Amino acid sequence: MIFVTPDGERSMNTYLGACVELGPEDVEADKASGAKVTYFEGYLWDPPRAKEAIRQTARLAHAAGREVSMTLSDSFCVDRYRDEFLDLMRSGTVDIVFANSHEIKSLYQTKSFDEALQAIRKDCKIAPSPARKKAR
């Protein structure tokens, strides 16, 4: 459940549900290799067997010339898995990263969004970009 205020701030109550049981045996090779982009939530990095499933899916996707994306989910999740998330990006396991300013600054342990943005651009193929100004 996510509540978003008019100024874009969000509060959420995350419930992982059945995904805590996800394991490598649940990966469907044809789906992993057939999707243009495979996406996973950073929250899914909590269950150890889900990590195996994600890595397996990424191998299948990349073998088929596809891409893998992830979201950093929240800054607390980043704090728990910073080194692993960076390794996923730097090893090429993850090609595309979705993050808000709090998450990306947490990932690179900086208070500067611009500094974090420059760092993530070195670590993955597609990453957040600064908000564009609306045309008037």
C-alpha positions in Angstrom: 0.0 0.0 0.0 1.5 3.4 -1.0 0.2 6.8 -0.1 1.5 9.7 -2.2 1.1 13.3 -1.1 0.5 16.1 -3.6 4.1 17.1 -3.4 5.3 13.6 -4.4 6.4 12.2 -1.0 5.3 8.7 -0.4 4.7 6.4 2.6 4.3 2.7 2.1 3.5 -0.5 3.9 5.3 -3.3 2.0 4.0 -6.8 2.1 6.1 -9.3 0.1 3.4 -12.0 0.1 4.1 -15.1 -1.9 7.4 -13.8 -3.4 9.2 -14.8 -0.2 8.9 -18.4 -1.5 10.3 -17.6 -4.9 13.2 -19.8 -5.9 15.2 -20.9 -9.0 12.6 -23.7 -9.7 10.0 -21.0 -10.3 12.0 -19.4 -13.2 10.4 -20.1 -16.6 13.3 -20.0 -19.1 11.1 -19.1 -22.1 9.7 -16.1 -20.2 13.1 -15.0 -18.9 14.6 -15.2 -22.4 11.5 -13.8 -24.2 10.9 -10.6 -22.3 12.5 -7.5 -23.7 13.3 -6.3 -20.2 13.0 -8.3 -17.0 12.3 -6.3 -13.9 12.7 -7.0 -10.2 12.1 -5.1 -7.0 15.0 -4.5 -4.6 12.8 -5.7 -1.9 12.9 -9.1 -3.5 16.6 -9.3 -2.7 15.7 -10.1 0.9 14.9 -13.9 0.5 18.1 -15.8 -0.3 16.4 -18.2 -2.7 14.9 -15.2 -4.6 18.5 -14.0 -5.1 19.3 -17.3 -6.9 16.1 -17.0 -9.0 17.0 -13.4 -10.0 20.6 -14.3 -11.0 19.3 -17.3 -12.9 16.7 -15.1 -14.7 19.4 -12.5 -15.5 21.7 -15.2 -17.1 18.9 -16.5 -19.2 17.8 -12.9 -20.2 21.3 -11.9 -21.1 22.0 -15.1 -23.1 19.0 -14.1 -25.2 20.3 -10.5 -25.7 17.7 -9.1 -23.3 18.1 -6.6 -20.5 17.5 -6.8 -16.7 16.2 -3.9 -14.6 15.7 -3.3 -10.9 14.4 -0.7 -8.5 16.3 0.2 -5.4 13.0 0.1 -3.6 13.9 2.3 -0.6 17.0 3.7 1.1 16.7 1.1 4.0 16.8 -1.7 1.4 19.9 0.0 -0.1 21.5 0.2 3.3 21.1 -3.5 3.7 22.3 -4.5 0.3 24.5 -1.6 -0.9 27.5 -3.8 -1.9 25.4 -6.4 -3.5 23.4 -3.9 -5.5 26.5 -2.2 -6.7 27.9 -5.6 -7.6 24.8 -6.5 -9.6 25.2 -3.2 -11.6 29.0 -3.4 -12.0 29.0 -7.0 -13.0 26.5 -6.4 -15.7 23.8 -8.5 -14.1 21.5 -5.4 -14.0 21.4 -3.1 -16.9 18.7 -0.6 -15.9 18.2 0.9 -12.4 15.1 2.9 -11.2 15.7 5.0 -8.1 14.5 8.2 -6.5 16.9 10.8 -5.1 16.9 9.3 -1.5 17.7 5.8 -2.8 20.5 6.8 -5.2 22.2 9.1 -2.6 22.0 6.2 -0.1 23.6 3.9 -2.7 26.6 6.1 -3.1 26.6 7.4 0.4 26.5 11.0 -0.6 24.2 14.0 0.1 24.6 15.2 -3.5 22.1 13.9 -6.0 24.4 15.1 -8.8 27.4 13.2 -7.4 25.3 10.1 -7.1 23.9 10.5 -10.6 27.4 10.7 -12.1 28.5 7.6 -10.2 25.5 5.5 -11.2 26.0 6.4 -14.9 29.4 4.7 -14.7 27.9 1.6 -13.1 24.9 0.7 -15.3 23.6 1.2 -18.8 20.4 3.2 -18.0 19.9 5.1 -14.7 17.9 8.0 -13.3 18.2 11.4 -14.9 17.5 14.7 -13.3 14.0 16.0 -13.5 13.4 17.9 -16.7 12.0 21.4 -16.5 8.5 21.8 -18.0 8.3 23.7 -21.2 6.4 26.9 -20.9 
